[in-house]
Amino acid sequence: MRLTVLICTHDRADLLARVLASLQAATRPRDWQVNILVMANACTDSTHELLESARQAGLQDSSRLPLDWLAEARPGKSYALNTAIPHVKDSDVVTFVDDDHRVDSAYLVEICRAAETYPDATMFCGRILPDWDGSEPAWVHDDGPYKIRPLPIPRSDGGPEPRQLTLDDPTPGGGNLFLRGAVFDRVGHFPTDLGPRGHDLGGGEDSVFVQSALEKGEQLMYAPGVVQYHYVDPERLRFGYVLRKAFHRSRSQVPHQASRTGVPLYMWRKLGGYLLNCVFTLSHASRRFYLVRTAAMLGEISGVRRAGPRLACRKGDKRRDAAYLTGMALSLMAGFAAAVSNAPDLSLIALAASGLAAGLVTLAIGVKSIANFSVTGPRMPPDIRVHYRRYALFAFLRLVAYTFVISLPLAGVGVLVYVAAAFGGLTTAGLLQATLAGLVSTLLLGALQFSRHLLLLPANISTSYNYRLSRLYPYWQRLTPARLRVVSFLLLALPAGFVFGAGAILLGQGNLPPGLALFAFQLTYGLLGLWLRDPEPGTVQTTPRSGAPNIIMIGSDTLRSDRLDGSYTREAAPYLRELANKGVLFNHCYVPCARTAPSLLSMLTGRWPHETGVRDNYVTDEQTRLQVESLATILSEHGYYTAALSDWCGADMGKFTLGFDHVDVPADQWNIKYFLRQGPKDLRLFLSLFARNRFGKRFLPEIYYLGGVPLTDELGRDARRLINDLARRDQPFFLNLFFSTTHGPFGSEYPYYTRHADPGYAGESKFVMARLTDPFEIIRRQGAPKEEFDLDQIINLYDGCVTRFDDEVKRLMAHMEQCGLTENTLVVIYADHGMEFFEHDTWGQGNSVISEVSNRIPLLICGPGVARTGIVRDPVRSIDLMPTLEELCGITRERGTDGVSLVPYLQNPATCMAPDVFSETGVWLTDLPGTPSGHLRYPNLLELLTVRNKTTGTISLKPGYEKQVIHAKDRMIRTGRWKLVYQPLQNGHLLKLFDVEADPGCSQDVSTLYPDETNALWLRLACWLNADPMMAHDNAQDKFENN
């Protein structure tokens, strides 16, 4: 039997010598071979020399425990642990010892005794005790009400009796953990986003590993005889260190359990309470205790903010924001000071009038919002709604406050014109007149914005409009871009010209204070306009870099494959058709589940949904912590800088632990707090007119990322700006860019929504697919027949979205070429799923695996290492993308994915690989047309959803329905020309066979004509079903024979 002692160390040569000496002095177990492996993690002291000397000593003296060591240059304990795994996993037992520990003399013997005594246990933990020497301060031994927990010196003592530990017990750390080597093959690696890194005193990587192991069925045993002593560093007993440790420890424990929707209110309440106790206590022990609690709470708040999708803000953007905001504040204060010095009464009237006008507008919108109150998202059970009543009030008042903030500068325009007239003697000072001027400017500028959005982005109006859009058609017909430009110029230039002229006249007359005040106020508005605008980024000139290629993935939600492969009757994506000729287009690439979260997760991990644990969009907080490696993580480990950028449809890239270094995506969309923060329609409509800018993205992200409203222009600019930043880095990069451009309700910018539409159409789907903004209506319409829809117009809108995406890809590719990136950059065009337009009795995605258009996506790859082979029509899987990119980047791994590399296709179009394609349906929103009689069913979606964690607000399936939903899924297998569909019934199941080559629409079941093919495919599909831990299948052959 072999025992390996694994030590990770960073710049602690003196302490490392101490623990090595204790290991050499420990009693040796009989019949066991013991060796030591030390991982030197980014060490800069004498650690390497010490280890080499110890290794040589072991070679020369056979009585010593043999020692070997490896260097890991990447700072981070998790990197060191993961690098060590291949070297230790063949040992019978691996034990972890920290470099600041000392082992008990019976340590090695007790480990081997526990491994032999409990053969069913696969992991073990022992005790960690402080190595006190009597010099420590008295407060560390305080057992009173103000005891500091946890002590800065780790202590873990579960008592004298051995016992089995479960997920319900406190999770032991890795300081005194040992396990059987085979555990690594079943559990995997340590999370690299956790663990100590240099001066970051955080941890948590070992606790997450233990939790993951227990969730996967490993058995953990507490062995009290296994004892390590933790070195008591006097520095750790200084109060400053205690505060820093409390902060970092709390922060490190958050990322795998935090809310991704902002800091919960209770945290701020607790922080305020701790601060008050610090101030108003007379007890030194009490103050010390609450200061530590304050530091820990600040760490938890910091962890929550870090755990969610990080709004990646470049240093240049921060400096730009600071400069503009400072300039606006200074010019505003200077203007007000100048005005007050000359006309204090008029200045106070102007200030009051601006606030009064903004307040009246805010009051009117707020009252109307209450009268017609509605919220986005699904309607939750009564107990959930009652629980969030206070949060809903907070969210409403927050939007009311922002309505006032936006209304204030709008009203200020009119008031400023009034003040200029008063300074010039054209009118007398009066609060009523000034307020009316503010109201007029607010209404005029609001009407201008409404008109601009109605023409240029009507999807934004339709999402939050309380009335029939058809009432706006006559007005819309009169709108043109040219007319809007004229009106915009008049509404902005006339007031600006009047104020400028008044200021110039006053200065000419020698009346400096009022003249300077008017110019200062105008400067404030000018700076505000410059700050809000988002200019098109320029290009950077880069020298083509050799070595590993860059990777840019450009995806669009709900993009159908037939729009790219030439089989569609309309030329909706001419550029992508052209791009396909420069690479390879897989037009029969299938996703394992045609819903966004499971599809993206499988694509970015190379794993089937039953291995990622993500079966649909409605997952628990625990399920967001992936237990499989992702493409971003693997590429990061091989020197890549990884980034994810998306609009409202790509929140999953921040919601799940995919390992991106840079994340610029919205918060989780399936969250009741997020929905409540979007507020009622009237408030939401007003705010959305003014929030599509850097202000909205920063302060009103729920409005900026409003579902159903495309952000193609904004996301394209952000992408080009980010590509510039990535191109400047001295390392390869991986960018995943995901658009909502082609997602329902198929709204797009002008003129794209008119590009393919009938000009004479006057139905309810003129701008978007109608009645998809209310969750009840969506569910009702899922079961509606084809006759309820203006299908031709809806398809025209969809094709306009496809053309919009096509044009944006063209702009991105042109930008990359201008930056000199095309020669060494792999480009992948993809989708998460397609879209059914009643090909099989229903619309949407993920409802049917009989249909070919829902779970089939375009997968286009071009770049270095890819031949210009055009279209490959063989069926492949989206899980094949990850191993394909790994091979193109020269990455080989001992543990692969469920997919296979498609590189042979990329080099030779005549390749025939024929992997088995599997797919399953998503959660049905309601009973669907065409569903077989007796099919397994479950309640509609609104009855399935709940909020398990009230703190995070994440919306997921109710616990009792998860297995029922998974058992009710339809499944399919496709191999070559054949596709077999499995539909579970209350008694048995249905099997349907389709010849996809002869019958692309899958309308004719030929299972009775080809029983051998049906039988063979069913056996292979049943094997895939049996690999799903949520399925409890009997023998596949028996099931088939009983069919």
Secondary structure, DSSP 8 states (H G I E B T S, - for coil): -EEEEEEEESS-HHHHHHHHHHHHHS---TT-EEEEEEEEES--SSHHHHHHHHHHHHHH-TTS--EEEEEE-SSSHHHHHHHHHHHHTTSSEEEEEETTEEE-TTHHHHHHHHHHH-TT--EEEEEEEE---S-S-GGGG--STT--SS-SS--B---SS-EEE-TTS----STTEEEETTHHHHH----TTSS-BTTB----HHHHHHHHHHHTT--EEEEEEEEEEE---GGGGSHHHHHHHHHHHHHHTSTTT--SSS--HHHHHHHHHHHHHHHH---HHHHHHHHHHHHHHHHHHHHHHHHS------HHHHHHHHHHHHHHHHHHHHHHHHHHHH-HHHHHHHHHHHHHHHHHHHHHHHHHHHHT---SS----HHHHHHTHHHHHHHHHHHHHHHHHHHHHHHHHHHHHHHHHHHTTSS---HHHHHHHHHHHHHHHHHHHHHHHHHH-HHHHHHH--S-GGGGHHHHHH--HHHHHHHHHHHHHHHHHHHHHHHHHHHHTT-HHHHHHHHHHHHHHHHHHHHH--------------SS-EEEEEEETT--GGGTSS-SSS---HHHHHHHTTSEEEEEEE-SBSSHHHHHHHHHHT--HHHHT--SS---TGGGS-SS--HHHHHHHTT-EEEEEE-GGGTHHHHS----SEEE----SSBHHHHHHH--HHHHHHHHHH-SSHHHHHH-HHHHT-TTS--HHHHHHHHHHHHHHHHHSSS-EEEEEEE-TT-TT----TTHHHHSS-TT--STTSSS-SS-SSHHHHHHHHT--GGGS-HHHHHHHHHHHHHHHHHHHHHHHHHHHHTT-GGGEEEEEE-S---EESTTS-EESSS-SS-SSSSEEEEEEESTT----EEE-S-EEGGGHHHHHHHHTT---SS--SS---HHHHH-TT------EEEE----SS--TT--TTB-----HHHHEEES-TTT-BEEE-GGGHHHHHHT--EEEEETTEEEEEEEBSSSEEEEEEETTT-TT-----TTT-HHHHHHHHHHHHHHHHTSTT-----HHHHHHT-
